[in-house]
Amino acid sequence: MKNTLLGLALAGSLSVAFAEGVDTSVDGIFNALTTTSNLQATVDGLVASGANPQSIVSVAAAAGIPLDTVKDLQVCVNSAAPDATVLSASCMRQRSLVTAYAAGVNDPMKYLPATAAGKRQSKDVTKTN
């Protein structure tokens, strides 16, 4: 029991520390999703920081993360009652997840950072004829 409480306290403090410095803009979500080694932990951190779950899924689609990988994720929002006695989680349903994924596939420019189109060319480029 003591170890469980200690683990919960540690996990709570880590999520608060993670939540303080997370960029939940489209650019921030894109960068987080494309540079992570643990996609589920990254999604959990983004949601805990206030990122819109549908936006996370749409950005993942626009970033080229396969639908099967996204379907395996648990995209959930946790909430606590005002008296902190009840903790609940609402998770995206598969249909909502697929709809958000389709939005990212169908309109990638809305969900990609401006620099995601490719590397900018150097201004020193010389033209050859």
C-alpha distance (Angstrom), angle and dihedral (degrees) to the residues before:
residue distance angle dihedral
M1 . . .
K2 3.80 . .
N3 3.83 91.3 .
T4 3.80 91.3 49.4
L5 3.79 92.1 53.2
L6 3.78 91.4 45.9
G7 3.81 90.2 50.0
L8 3.80 92.1 50.0
A9 3.79 91.9 48.5
L10 3.80 91.2 49.3
A11 3.81 92.5 47.2
G12 3.80 90.5 48.7
S13 3.78 92.9 51.2
L14 3.81 91.5 47.7
S15 3.79 92.2 51.2
V16 3.80 90.8 49.7
A17 3.80 90.7 50.1
F18 3.80 90.3 47.7
A19 3.81 92.2 46.6
E20 3.80 94.7 54.4
G21 3.79 96.5 64.1
V22 3.80 102.5 35.1
D23 3.80 121.5 119.6
T24 3.82 107.6 -142.9
S25 3.80 96.0 -175.8
V26 3.81 119.2 111.1
D27 3.82 88.7 -98.4
G28 3.79 91.8 50.2
I29 3.80 93.9 46.9
F30 3.82 91.4 47.6
N31 3.80 92.9 49.3
A32 3.80 92.4 46.4
L33 3.80 94.1 48.8
T34 3.80 96.0 44.9
T35 3.81 96.8 46.3
T36 3.80 101.7 41.3
S37 3.76 127.6 108.2
N38 3.83 91.8 -163.5
L39 3.80 109.7 46.8
Q40 3.82 95.6 -178.5
A41 3.81 93.3 52.6
T42 3.80 90.3 47.3
V43 3.81 92.2 50.8
D44 3.81 90.1 47.7
G45 3.80 90.3 51.7
L46 3.80 93.3 47.5
V47 3.81 92.2 49.7
A48 3.81 91.2 46.2
S49 3.80 88.1 52.5
G50 3.80 91.6 55.4
A51 3.80 102.3 -97.1
N52 3.79 114.5 153.6
P53 3.83 108.9 -105.8
Q54 3.82 92.5 -141.5
S55 3.79 90.3 52.3
I56 3.79 91.2 51.4
V57 3.81 90.9 53.9
S58 3.82 92.9 44.6
V59 3.80 91.9 49.6
A60 3.81 89.5 48.3
A61 3.81 89.3 54.0
A62 3.79 93.3 47.7
A63 3.82 89.3 47.6
G64 3.80 90.2 57.2
I65 3.80 99.5 -109.0
P66 3.83 105.6 154.3
L67 3.81 118.8 -106.8
D68 3.81 91.8 -124.0
T69 3.81 90.1 57.0
V70 3.80 91.2 49.1
K71 3.82 91.6 47.1
D72 3.81 89.1 56.7
L73 3.81 91.5 58.1
Q74 3.77 123.5 95.7
V75 3.81 104.2 -134.3
C76 3.79 101.8 -171.8
V77 3.79 136.8 157.2
N78 3.79 115.7 -146.2
S79 3.76 121.2 -150.7
A80 3.77 134.8 179.7
A81 3.77 129.0 -150.8
P82 3.82 114.1 -111.3
D83 3.79 91.1 -103.9
A84 3.85 89.5 49.2
T85 3.79 92.8 -127.5
V86 3.79 96.1 113.5
L87 3.79 124.2 51.1
S88 3.77 118.2 -173.1
A89 3.77 137.4 174.6
S90 3.77 129.1 -152.0
C91 3.78 115.0 -161.3
M92 3.79 130.1 -163.5
R93 3.77 113.1 -99.8
Q94 3.80 118.2 -126.6
R95 3.81 91.8 -110.2
S96 3.82 92.1 52.8
L97 3.77 90.6 45.3
V98 3.82 92.4 52.3
T99 3.82 90.7 46.7
A100 3.82 91.7 51.8
Y101 3.82 90.0 45.8
A102 3.82 90.7 52.0
A103 3.81 89.8 51.8
G104 3.80 89.9 56.9
V105 3.79 92.7 46.9
N106 3.81 94.1 46.4
D107 3.82 96.9 45.5
P108 3.82 107.3 24.8
M109 3.80 94.4 159.7
K110 3.82 89.1 65.8
Y111 3.80 91.8 54.9
L112 3.80 103.1 36.9
P113 3.79 127.6 80.3
A114 3.78 115.3 -110.5
T115 3.81 91.7 -107.8
A116 3.81 94.4 51.5
A117 3.81 90.6 86.5
G118 3.77 88.5 80.5
K119 3.74 143.6 -74.6
R120 3.74 115.8 -41.6
Q121 3.77 114.7 -114.2
S122 3.72 118.4 -115.5
K123 3.79 115.0 -107.3
D124 3.81 87.7 -132.6
V125 3.80 92.6 70.7
T126 3.78 111.4 130.5
K127 3.77 120.8 -150.4
T128 3.75 119.8 -128.2
N129 3.76 123.6 -157.8
